[in-house]
Amino acid sequence: MSRLKLTILLLSSLSVYLRVNADESSTWSLNFGGLSLFNIPQFGRSLAEAVGVITENPLNTVDILPRGRVADPYVPEDAHLKTPELIEKYGFPSEIHHVTTDDGYILELHRIAREGATPVLLMHGLLDSSATWVMMGPDKGLAYLLYNTGYDVWMPNVRGNTYSRNHTKYSTKHAKFWDFTFHEMGKYDLPASIDYILEETEEEKLHYIGHSQGTMTFWIMCSEHPEYSDKIILMQALAPVAYVKHSKSPVVEFLAFFQDPLSMLLKLIGAHEFLPGNEFMTMFSQIICDEDTFTLNICSDVLFLIVGFDKAQANETMLPVVLGHSPAGASTKQMQHFGQLKRSGHFRQYDHGWIRNYWIYNSITPPDYHFENVRNKVALHYSQNDWLATPPDVEQLHLQLPNVIGKFLVSYPNFNHLDFVWGVDAHKLLYNRVLRLMSLVERKEL
């Protein structure tokens, strides 16, 4: 990347200001050029009311826009539509469902309904939502392909993301709302979602397809609740994650290296939500990620730096749409847990420190998850250029799982972590095989 591009990126991203959300007046939002990194509890009365999002217009003047409005009229409509609206826009039947977990989180599930058909559950990854399965459109989105093949498609949203921000007791302003990692998602969110889907459809089993963190939560669910393996026809893991010892992502490296000081800092300032809101991504799509701007390469390069470089599979025209839906929210504790996995080399529960560990786990170290409890059939889909789910880590996972029907390498060598859901040719390179495996297992040929 040239020095000119870096300068443009810094100038557009590093203006610093503090803002108080009008609808969340009990928190400060720390923003870097619109990137709302953390919500910090406000110690005293607010100094100002919300002033909205500050953006630059083509006349180089400053506009104060109401929160949620987009200044760039050329950003595609799909960037602003919610998942059910996207489904309806392209002529598919759309439903919204809600389920409450045993620990009080109210999850939103989106459905492309085909009554009487075999249900399939699609679980998104970290900082993602149900939108990931439909935003690429009806010809390439996995949810649409599954529906057109004859499946009843369900897309849950885990706690804390765009669609699942309600609780029976706590609001998102409360620290206890954000006291979770992907452990609780596997222990509570997945079982509640699966039970709800099977009850609604009056089926005994379903297909499960997860991406990235959506595979981690499945391993955790089976570890904590082995009986749920009996409710799965076939689990297909796209970019499967458990061990991250060999991860090459600078983000994971950062989380691991600064684990202790980062944990202390977050506790000190009371930061609980990671990347709250989407102000930064809105600005990023307006200024940098528009396909008509010469800074477009910066946008894709930032993503590639996290997940692996693959220019050919990146649909740059769709980047404003992608950034309109992602990042979709997570807890800071969740991010810390990822760093712990990298640092320890284990796939295990959250490390609270040796004193609290002994109190909670009766051990000074957290317990590992039990892969032997994942008794259902599993298909692993991985790629050579995935910086998060690297081939060595996928192989370690493969050796731990007792019922793997196949470990499938995507034939395209530059396929990266996000190409599994957003790649231009994912439907050809990956989804056709996914559909074929589902059919083979249903016919008991695998």
Secondary structure, DSSP 4 states (H G I P E B T S, - for coil): --HHHHHHHHHHH--EEEEE-TT-TTEEEEEETTEEEEEEE--SS-SS----EEEE-TTS-EEEE-TT--S-TTS-GGGTS-HHHHHHHTT--EEEEEEE-TTSEEEEEEEE--TTSPEEEEE--TT--GGGGTTT-TTT-HHHHHHHHT-EEEEE--TTSTT--EESS--TTSGGGG---HHHIIIIIHHHHHHHHHHHHT-S-EEEEEETHHHHHHHHHHHH-GGGGGGEEEEEEES--S--TT---HHHHHHHHTHHHHHHHHHHHT--EES-SSHHHHHHHHHTS-TTSTTHHHHHHHHHHHH---TTT--GGGHHHHHHH----EEHHHHHHHHHHHHH-S-B-----HHHHHHHHSSSSPPBP-GGG--S-EEEEE-TT-SSS-HHHHHHHHHH-S-EEEEEE-SSTT--TTHHHH-TTHIIIIIHHHHHHHHHHHTT--
